[in-house]
Amino acid sequence: MLTAVHPKLPMRNKSATRAFYDRLGFTEFGNVDFDNYLMLQRDDIQIHFFQFKDLDPQENYGQIYIRTDAIEMLYQSFIDKMLSIHPNGSIETKPWGQKEFSMLDPDHNLLTFGQAV
């Protein structure tokens, strides 16, 4: 029945979004380049973006939770690339049994990465 979910997040600038997610290890996929749409993937996940030029990042509540089986390695790879971790999103074990960290993309979409402990 259901096999996957691919979140769609707003973006103001396709080039800036592509560049940010490239640093996270995502690559563009698809055989058609749409002006106002972007599809990225890494490993078994895909994130889609639609253009929203008038988006106010301070009022954006877009967010996704991305599960991983290598949270420590992923976190360290982002630190090594000098990517900015959310000020309230440093890696830690949460009371609900997940080790998590968070970051914001250029449009303030919240990305939370988590692994069961």
C-alpha positions, 0 to 999 in steps of 0.5 A: 500500500503506502511505500514512501513520503516525499515532503514538499517545502517552500523555497525562495531561491532554487540556486540557494536551496540546491547549494545548501542541500548539496552541502548536506549530501543531497543531489538533484534528480529527475530528467526535467528541470522545472523553473519553480520546482526542485527535487533532491535525494540522499540515500533513500529519501527525497525532498521536493521544493516549490518556489515561493518567492514572497516567503518570509523565512521568519514566518515559515513553519515548514519542517521535516523529521529525517531518520538516520541509522548513523546520527553521530557520524551525520552530525560530525560530518555537518560540523566538519563542513561548518554547517550551522546547527540550530541554536536549540538543536544540538545533538542530544538524547530526548526523553522519547528515546531519540537522539536528535539534532536540528538545523534550518535551511536558507528558508527556515525550513526546520530539518530534524535528524533523529535515531532511536537509542 
